[in-house]
């Protein structure tokens, strides 16, 4: 199926943010268009495509400010489409995907923006507002490189690198390099094996979900530990762990039996 605009250029003199939507499901495209028109009037659609190949042609010919990109599509999935563009990606990308689709963890690990289907109005507005705050500088080349690397590693069943994004920088580390994640209000402090500490604007719950399957355990409402970095469990003083960096981490009474059964 062709795009609503059939790949033709659009005259948009008043547009603040130009956007393209690429999704092989017409219902998803139509729903996102309606939501953008109603909740994000600053967005002006330059094209919408159910055929990713035609969408790719548009991106090469006339790059938008922002791309809403489905992950799983026939002929050319979202990741393959981006690889086809190479270093020509001068726009931001917001992935639209189902929770259980291939690549969702790679997207999360790379600290790239995504919206889960069915897309919620508040989450769409927040994603657009986040784009505005970032200033529309285009995709970070390192993030893209890590995304493609993580996808390859996911296919092979090997560890991926996780993005630790602060206001100053984005660092990519393997999960094994993280010793402890500690809640700090709506932020999380991440303690690394090399002795450094990072304060990140992600909640501990988000880290717990992200690191599922990588030998992490929530010992307490404020602490998530890497099981491979536990050196000792002390039974006194309510029970606590001594980690490889000598941090003492409390273990909630309700978590003790579950934790000890892991060893």
N, C-alpha and C positions, 0 to 999 in steps of 0.2 A: 504494500500500500504506500502511496506517495504521501508526502507531507501535506498539510492543509494549504501550505503556501507553494507546493510543487517546486520547491527549490528556487523560487524567484526572489530577487532582491526586494526588500520592503523599504518604503520611504517613511522614516521615523524621526522627524525633526525634533520632537519634544521628548524623546526617550531619555531617561536618566540611566537606566541599566538595561542593556540589551541581553537577551537570553535565548538559548536554543534548548529545546526538549527533544531527547532521543529515547524512545521506548517502543518496543515492538508491539505493545498492547494498546490499541486505540482508546480503550476505556481509560487506561491510566493516563494517557496523553490528555484526553479531554477533561478528566477530573483535575489534573494538575493545572491546566490552562484556566479552568474556572476558579480554582483556589487562588492562583496568582492574580487574576483580575480582581477578585473580591478582597483579598487580604494583603496583597503586595502590589499596590497600584504603581509603585516606582519601577516595576519590572515591565519591560516592553518586549513581547515575544518577536523575535526575528525569524523564527522558523520552528516547526515541530515535525518530527519524523518518526514513522514506524519502521522505516527501512534504514538501518544503521549505515549502510553504504552511502545512501543519499545524504544522510546526516553528516557523514565524514566529508563528503564533497563540499557541503556548505561550510564546515569548519575551516577547511583549507582555503576556501575562496574568500570568506568573510567572517573571521573569528569574532564571536560575541564577547561580552564582558563575563558572562556566566553560562555554564552548561549544566543542565539537569540530565544526568546520564544513567540509564538503566544498566544493570550488571549482566543479567542473563538474557541474551538475545540470539536468535539464529543467525547464521552467516558470519556475524562479527559481534563478539560480546564486548562489553564496555571496556575491559582492560585491553583487549586486542585493538580496539578503536584508538585508544590513547597511544598505544605503541606505534600504530601506523602514523600518528602525528609526529612522533619523535620529539625533537626539541622545539617544535612549533607551537607548543601550548602556552599561549600568552594570556589565557583566561583561567578563571577559577572553575572548579568542578565540584558539583554536589551530586554524589551517587544516590540513586533511588533503588532500593533493593528490599527483598523479603528477608526476614531474619535468618532463615536457614539456607539461604543461597550461598553457593561457592564464593569465596573471596571476602565475605563480610568481616572475618577476623583480620585478614590482611589489611582491609580498609581501616579498621579500628586501630590496629597496631601502628599504622603509618600516620595516625592523627589527621586523617583527611575527613572532610565533612560528608555525612550521609543522612538520608531520611529513610526510615523504615515504612514499607507499605502495610496497610493503607496509611497514607501521609496525613498526619494530624495538623490541623490549622496552626496551632501555637508553635509546633516544631518547625513548620515551614516559615513562619514569620521570624522565628529566632535564627534560622539558617540564613535568611536573607539579611537580617540585621547584623549577623556575624560577618557576612561578606562585606557589608558596608563599613564595619569597624576596621576590617583588615585593609581597606583602601583599594581593593581590587588590583593587587599587584601581580596577579597570575600565580600559577601553581609553583610551589617550591620544587626545584629540580631534584634536590636530595630526597624529598618526600616521594616523588615519582619513582626515583631509582629504587628506594627501599620498598615501595609498594610492589613493583615488578619482581624484586628479589623475594619478597615475602610470599607472593603468589607461587613462585617457583618452589620455594621451600615448603609451602603448604601442600603442593602436589606431591612432593617427595616425602612428606611426613616429617620434615626436619624443623628444628626451632626457627622461629622468625625473630626479627628485631622489632622492638617496641619503641615508639616515639615518645620521648620525654620533652614536652613542649613547655617552655617558659616564655616570659615576655621578651627575653633577650635572645633565645636560641632554641633550636630543636636538636636534641641529641638522640641517637638511635643505639639502643643496647639490647643484648640478648636477655631474656627473662632470668637466666641463671646469674646475671650480674646484680640482680636486685636481692637485697638481704631482707629488708623489712619495708612495709608501707604503713604509715601511721596517719590517722585522720587528724586534720587540723581545720575544723569547721567544714566549709565547703571545698577545702583544699586537701591535698595529700602530700605528706613529706615522704620522699622515696630515698632510702639509704642504700648506697651502692657499695659493692665489694671493694672498690678502690678508696673508700673512705669519704667520698663526697656525698652531699645531701642536696636533693632537688625539691623545691616547693612547686607543686603543679596544680593547675585549676581543674582538677578532676576529683570526684568524690571517691572515697575508699570503696564504696559499692561498685563503682565503675571499674576500678582496678581489680576487684574480686572477680567480676564477670569476665573481664578481659584476660585474666591470668588463669582462668579455669583450665585444667589439664596440664599445667606447668608446675605441679608440686607446690602450690601455695595453699595455706590454710588460715582461715579467720579464727584466731585464738580468742578474740575479744572484740567488742563493738568498735574499738579504736585501732586494732592492729591486724595486719595481714602479713604472715611470715612465709619465707621460702624454707620449706622443710629441709632442703639440702644444706642450709646454713645453720641449722640447730646444732649446738655443741653439747648442751646439757639441759635436763629438766630438773628443777629444784622443787621438792615437795613442800618445803617450809614456806612461811609467809604467804600462804594462800595458793602457792604454786606459780612458778614462772619459768621462762626459758632464758637460757644464756645463748646468745647468737654468736656467730663467727666474728662479729665486730665488737663483741663484749657488751652489747646492749642487753638489758634485762627486759623481757616482754611478758606481761601478765597473761595468765590463762584463766578465762572465765570458768567458774565451777561447772557450768553446763557443757563446756567444751573439753574438759579433761579426759573423760573416757574415750571420746571420739579421737582425740589427738593421740593418746597413748596406743590406741588400737592400730594406728598407722605404722607403728614400728615393731 
